[in-house]
Amino acid sequence: MKPLQEYPGASYHDFLDFLIVDQTGEQVGTLYSAWSDQHTGAFEFLGIKTNLLTTKNHIVPARDALVDEEKQTIQVPYTLEFLKAAPVCDAAAEVTEEHEKAIREYYRSSR
């Protein structure tokens, strides 16, 4: 597996529909959207669609995500249950400073 941040210039389209798995390898959902840093272009947040019947787009920081291109998975260092309660954001919406603060606080609580 390779850190997601080691894919310079990659677009979320390159990983669209990759399975997202939790820290134990359990399937969480699929990559549905992504937000990049305005200055560096590096992935900042990933949007995970956890259910086919919902439009919820749970947000997870991209910094510790690991990509397995062969299996088409992205592993994140959190549990399935923790991710199910993660903040949500519409895939087409911009992540505002307030929203970003709430996301970071949520994930800081996991440590």
C-alpha positions in Angstrom: 0.0 0.0 0.0 1.1 3.5 -0.7 0.1 6.8 1.0 -2.5 8.7 -0.9 -0.4 11.8 -0.6 2.3 10.1 -2.8 0.0 10.5 -5.9 1.0 14.1 -6.9 -1.3 15.5 -9.5 -3.8 12.8 -9.1 -7.5 13.6 -9.2 -10.2 12.0 -7.1 -11.5 10.7 -10.5 -8.4 8.4 -10.5 -9.8 6.7 -7.3 -13.5 7.2 -7.8 -15.5 4.1 -6.6 -12.4 2.6 -4.9 -13.6 0.8 -1.8 -12.9 2.5 1.5 -11.8 0.2 4.2 -11.3 0.9 7.9 -8.2 0.2 10.0 -9.1 -3.5 10.2 -9.8 -3.9 6.5 -13.6 -3.9 6.9 -15.5 -2.2 4.0 -16.9 1.2 4.9 -18.1 2.4 1.6 -16.8 3.9 -1.7 -14.9 7.0 -2.5 -17.6 9.5 -3.6 -15.8 12.8 -3.5 -12.6 14.6 -2.5 -11.4 18.0 -1.6 -7.9 19.2 -2.2 -5.7 21.9 -0.6 -6.0 25.1 -2.6 -2.3 25.8 -2.5 -0.7 22.3 -2.9 -3.3 20.4 -4.7 -2.8 17.5 -2.3 -5.9 15.6 -1.1 -7.2 17.1 2.1 -10.5 15.3 2.7 -12.2 12.3 1.2 -16.0 11.8 0.9 -17.2 8.3 1.6 -20.6 7.1 0.5 -21.4 4.4 3.1 -24.7 3.2 1.8 -26.3 2.8 -1.7 -29.6 4.0 -0.4 -28.4 7.3 1.1 -26.7 10.4 -0.3 -24.7 10.9 2.9 -21.1 11.8 2.2 -19.0 11.2 5.3 -15.8 13.2 5.4 -12.5 11.8 6.5 -9.0 13.4 6.4 -6.9 12.2 3.6 -3.5 12.6 5.3 -3.2 9.0 6.6 -5.1 7.2 3.8 -3.3 4.3 2.1 -4.0 3.1 -1.4 -3.9 -0.4 -2.7 -4.2 0.0 -6.5 -4.3 -3.8 -7.1 -7.4 -4.3 -4.8 -8.7 -0.8 -5.6 -9.1 0.1 -1.9 -8.2 3.0 0.2 -7.6 2.3 3.9 -8.2 4.9 6.5 -7.0 4.6 10.2 -10.4 4.7 11.9 -13.1 2.1 12.8 -16.2 1.6 10.8 -18.4 2.7 13.7 -16.4 5.9 14.1 -16.7 6.7 10.4 -20.4 6.1 10.4 -20.8 9.0 12.8 -18.4 11.3 11.0 -19.4 14.7 9.7 -21.2 14.8 6.4 -21.0 17.3 3.5 -22.6 17.4 0.1 -20.2 16.2 -2.5 -20.6 19.4 -4.5 -20.3 21.8 -1.5 -17.2 23.6 -0.5 -15.7 22.7 2.9 -15.9 26.0 4.8 -13.6 27.0 7.6 -16.3 26.3 10.1 -17.0 22.9 8.6 -13.2 22.1 8.5 -12.9 23.0 12.1 -15.7 20.6 13.1 -14.2 17.8 11.0 -10.7 18.3 12.6 -12.2 18.3 16.1 -14.2 15.1 15.4 -11.1 13.3 14.2 -8.9 14.7 16.9 -11.3 12.9 19.4 -10.3 9.6 17.9 -6.7 9.8 19.2 
